[in-house]
Structures are given as C-alpha cells and as structure tokens.
Amino acid sequence: MVSLTLLGALFLPGAALSAVPLVVKAAAFPAGSSHSVVVQLENAGDRPVHVSRALLSGPHAAIPAPRPAVVIPPQSTVVIPFDGIPSARGSYVLVEYSLAGSSTPSSLFVAVATEPAVPDNPAVLVGVIAAVTSLCGVLVGAFATHVMTARRERRKERHDWKAMIYKEHYADYTDFLATLGVDLSPTLLTERFSALRAKVPISADAIAAFRATQAMLTSAQHTKDEKLAAVAVLNDVIRAELTELK
C-alpha cells in the first residue's frame, strides 16, 4: 500500500474547491508493463460522506472501483486502488457522493497525476540539490579513502610477502648463484634452475634469461667465453631479484 505521505507529494494540488468537503486526489504508479492508479478520498468536513460510485475513465474503458460504495467519517481518508491500467495518461476519476442528512448527490472529476509535481517553493529545490551534493561529496570522500587504504594495505602485504621470501629462501638463491659458472653443463643448469623455481617465485625475465643461457650452453657453435657471458647475464638477473626482495 502506498503511504499517504507519498501520495501527498505526488498528487497535484487543488484537486477540489475548499467549499467541497470531499477532497479527491489521484496518482498513477508504474507496475511492470501496466500502471496502478491510487485514489485518495479525504473527508475534510464535519459530516460523514457517502460515496456511491468511483469510476476511473479515460482513453481506456471505464473501470468501476473495487468498492462501489463507502462511507467516510469526518476528518478521515480512504484510499481506493485501481490495478492493471494499460496507460494512465489522460485518465480521470469520477466520484459521486452525498453528505449525511442530504439527498442531493454531487460529483467530482479529478485528473490522474502521472508525474510528481515540481515544488512551488524554490528553497525546497535548493535544499534537495544541496543535500544531494553533500551526499555525493561524502560518497566520493569515502570512496577515495577506501581506495587509498586498500592501496596501502596492498603495499604492506607486498612488502611483508617479499620479506618472507627473502628470509626463508635466501639460502636457496645464494646456493644457486654459487653454482653458476662452476661448469657449463646445460643439464646441471636445468636441474638447479628447476629446483630453485620449485621453491621460490621466478620472474618472466629470469625464465627468459635461463632459456637463453641454456640454448647457448647446448649449442656447439658458441665459444666458451660466449657461454660464460650468457651465464653472467643469468647471474645478474637472479641476483637482482634477490636484491629486490630486501
């Protein structure tokens, strides 16, 4: 059920003359592929109002109210819903009623409001804009704080991870580096590099340097000095990774 506060914000003002005790307001709300029209009947007088008929009409066929007759006590409000309306544009509500103690019927025609009314007071609109702007500023500030905090946490996690690798695998790095250049066997190089790679994370640059060195040691077309130079390049790459962990 739509709250009367919301209805008061959406219904167009001046639905009935002040001399008429029955105030009728109507508004349409999207409901999937159709609309729901909510009619608010307010008895602003001091005598009960007997509503004998409420009808929703317009471009579509006339639709009678689910409750054809209702008595509204003084200073009371009744809400009547109309569901499954194909289109509410151009629709209106016809209400026939009479006051208690009177046999003279009266009628009211009220157009159905399909869009929220714009506030008459510019200060209201200014206040809404200020509130939205303030909320956006708070959200942006909170998001920026979150991003900076997340970055600091990631940097700290990265630093802690590197410190752990350096502490736990320093000997593995230095053992591998100590064997480089002792011999030029591609088989031994492959075994030692594979053992190191199984224990510590190896960068793509180190893997590329290893493969180039392995190819150089395997080839019979390169001199010993060229092979030693390739081993030296691999040594520098691995040593640089170890230094980066500090």
C-alpha positions in Angstrom: 0.0 0.0 0.0 1.3 3.5 -0.9 1.7 5.7 2.1 -0.4 8.8 2.3 2.7 11.0 2.8 4.0 9.8 -0.6 0.6 10.4 -2.1 0.6 13.9 -0.8 3.9 14.6 -2.5 2.8 13.2 -5.9 -0.8 14.3 -6.2 -1.4 17.6 -7.9 -2.7 20.3 -5.6 -6.1 21.9 -5.9 -8.0 18.8 -6.7 -11.2 20.1 -5.3 -12.6 23.5 -4.1 -12.2 24.3 -0.5 -16.1 24.6 -0.2 -16.4 21.0 -1.1 -15.9 18.7 2.0 -14.7 15.8 -0.1 -11.1 16.2 -1.4 -10.2 13.8 -4.2 -6.6 13.1 -5.4 -5.4 10.5 -7.8 -1.9 9.5 -8.9 -0.5 6.7 -11.2 2.4 4.5 -10.4 4.2 2.1 -12.8 3.6 -1.5 -12.1 5.5 -3.6 -14.6 4.0 -3.2 -18.1 0.9 -1.5 -16.7 0.0 1.1 -14.0 -1.7 1.3 -10.7 -3.9 4.3 -10.0 -4.4 5.2 -6.4 -7.3 7.4 -5.5 -7.4 9.2 -2.1 -10.7 10.4 -0.8 -10.5 12.8 2.1 -13.5 14.0 4.1 -12.4 17.4 5.3 -15.9 18.2 6.6 -17.7 17.7 9.9 -20.4 15.2 8.5 -19.9 11.7 7.1 -19.7 11.5 3.3 -21.4 8.6 1.4 -19.5 7.8 -1.8 -21.9 5.9 -4.1 -19.6 5.5 -7.0 -16.0 5.9 -8.0 -15.1 5.4 -11.6 -11.7 5.5 -13.4 -12.1 6.5 -17.1 -10.0 8.0 -19.9 -8.5 6.5 -23.2 -9.2 3.0 -21.8 -12.6 1.6 -20.9 -14.3 2.9 -17.7 -13.3 0.9 -14.6 -15.5 0.8 -11.5 -13.9 0.9 -8.1 -13.4 -2.4 -6.3 -15.6 -1.0 -3.5 -18.6 0.6 -5.2 -19.9 2.4 -2.1 -18.1 3.6 1.0 -18.9 5.9 4.0 -16.1 8.2 5.0 -16.3 9.6 8.6 -15.4 13.3 9.2 -11.7 14.1 9.0 -10.9 10.7 7.6 -9.3 9.3 4.5 -10.0 6.3 2.3 -7.7 5.0 -0.4 -9.1 3.1 -3.4 -6.6 1.3 -5.8 -7.1 0.6 -9.4 -4.7 -2.1 -10.7 -3.7 -3.3 -14.2 -4.3 0.0 -16.0 -2.7 -0.1 -19.5 -2.0 3.6 -19.6 -2.8 6.3 -17.1 -2.2 9.3 -19.2 -5.3 11.3 -19.9 -7.2 9.4 -17.3 -9.6 10.9 -14.8 -11.6 9.9 -11.8 -15.3 10.4 -11.4 -16.7 10.3 -7.8 -20.4 10.6 -6.9 -21.2 11.3 -3.3 -23.6 12.8 -0.9 -23.4 14.3 2.6 -25.1 12.6 5.5 -28.6 14.0 6.1 -28.8 15.2 2.5 -30.4 13.5 -0.5 -28.7 15.8 -3.1 -25.9 13.9 -4.9 -22.7 15.7 -6.0 -20.0 14.7 -8.4 -16.3 15.5 -8.7 -13.9 15.0 -11.7 -10.2 14.8 -10.9 -7.4 14.2 -13.4 -4.9 11.5 -12.6 -1.4 12.8 -11.9 1.2 10.8 -13.8 4.3 12.7 -12.8 5.5 14.2 -9.5 4.6 17.8 -9.1 7.5 20.3 -9.1 7.9 22.1 -5.7 6.4 25.6 -5.8 9.0 26.8 -3.3 12.4 27.2 -4.9 14.0 26.9 -1.4 12.8 23.2 -1.3 14.5 22.5 -4.7 17.7 24.3 -3.5 17.6 22.2 -0.3 17.3 19.0 -2.3 20.1 19.9 -4.6 22.3 20.9 -1.6 21.5 17.6 0.2 22.3 15.6 -2.9 25.5 17.5 -3.5 26.5 17.0 0.1 25.7 13.2 -0.1 27.8 12.9 -3.3 30.7 14.6 -1.6 30.5 12.2 1.3 30.4 9.2 -1.0 33.3 10.4 -3.1 35.3 11.1 0.0 34.6 7.7 1.4 35.4 6.0 -1.9 38.8 7.9 -2.1 39.6 6.9 1.5 38.8 3.3 0.7 41.0 3.3 -2.4 43.9 4.9 -0.6 43.5 2.5 2.4 43.3 -0.5 0.0 46.5 0.6 -1.8 48.4 1.0 1.5 47.3 -2.4 2.6 48.3 -4.0 -0.7 51.7 -2.3 -0.5 52.2 -3.6 3.1 51.1 -7.1 2.1 53.5 -7.0 -0.8 56.4 -5.8 1.4 55.6 -8.5 4.0 55.5 -11.2 1.3 58.8 -10.1 -0.1 60.4 -10.0 3.3 59.1 -13.5 4.0 60.5 -14.9 0.7 63.9 -13.2 1.4 64.1 -14.6 4.9 63.0 -18.2 4.1 64.7 -18.6 0.7 67.8 -16.5 0.9 69.9 -19.7 1.1 68.2 -21.2 -2.0 69.1 -18.1 -4.1 72.7 -18.0 -2.9 73.2 -21.7 -3.4 72.1 -21.4 -7.0 74.2 -18.4 -7.6 77.3 -20.1 -6.2 77.0 -23.0 -8.7 76.7 -20.7 -11.8 79.9 -20.7 -13.7 81.4 -23.7 -11.9 80.7 -25.8 -15.0 78.9 -25.2 -18.3 76.7 -28.2 -18.3 73.2 -27.4 -19.7 71.8 -30.5 -17.9 73.1 -29.3 -14.5 71.9 -25.8 -15.1 68.4 -27.1 -15.9 68.3 -29.2 -12.8 69.5 -26.4 -10.5 67.2 -23.8 -12.0 64.2 -26.2 -11.8 65.0 -26.8 -8.1 65.1 -23.1 -7.5 61.9 -22.4 -9.4 60.1 -25.1 -7.3 60.9 -23.2 -4.1 60.6 -19.5 -5.0 58.6 -17.4 -7.5 60.7 -16.7 -10.6 60.0 -13.7 -12.8 59.4 -13.9 -16.5 62.8 -12.1 -17.1 64.7 -14.7 -15.1 63.0 -17.5 -17.0 63.8 -15.8 -20.4 67.5 -15.4 -19.2 67.6 -19.1 -18.2 66.3 -20.3 -21.5 68.7 -18.1 -23.5 71.6 -19.4 -21.3 70.5 -23.0 -21.7 70.3 -22.6 -25.5 73.8 -21.0 -25.5 75.3 -23.9 -23.4 73.6 -26.5 -25.6 74.9 -25.1 -28.9 78.3 -26.2 -30.2 78.6 -23.1 -32.3 79.4 -20.7 -29.5 82.7 -20.3 -27.7 83.4 -20.8 -24.0 83.6 -17.0 -23.5 80.2 -16.5 -25.1 78.8 -19.2 -22.9 80.3 -17.7 -19.8 78.9 -14.3 -20.8 75.4 -15.8 -21.0 75.9 -17.4 -17.6 76.9 -14.0 -16.2 73.7 -12.4 -17.6 71.6 -15.1 -15.8 73.6 -14.5 -12.6 72.8 -10.8 -12.8 69.1 -11.3 -13.3 68.8 -13.8 -10.4 70.9 -11.5 -8.1 68.7 -8.5 -9.0 65.6 -10.5 -8.0 67.2 -11.4 -4.6 68.2 -7.7 -4.0 64.6 -6.6 -4.9 63.3 -8.8 -2.0 65.2 -6.9 0.6 
